[in-house]
Amino acid sequence: MDTEWMALGNCAEESPARFFPSDGVGVEAARRICATCPVKEECLEHALVNRIDHGVWGGASERERRRILKRRRMAALAGAARD
């Protein structure tokens, strides 16, 4: 698994605890850090592919990642039904 991109993230200089908040305010603080991150897309995709359930990854909360995965599954099913 290629994770060299992690060293380039805005989070590399932050405490990991900032990305595992217990409330919505903490999620928003983590999103602000992610907003300008040069590896935001790689981070989000890593969390999606590896089904990481906790924390903010690529600016997306746990709930948002579940929604993304659900949309992807639905799109894949719709595509398979057309074939």
Secondary structure, DSSP 8 states (H G I E B T S, - for coil): ---GGGGGSGGGGS-GGGGS-SSHHHHHHHHHHHHT-TTHHHHHHHHHHTT--SS-BTTB-HHHHHHHHHHHHHHHHHHHHH-
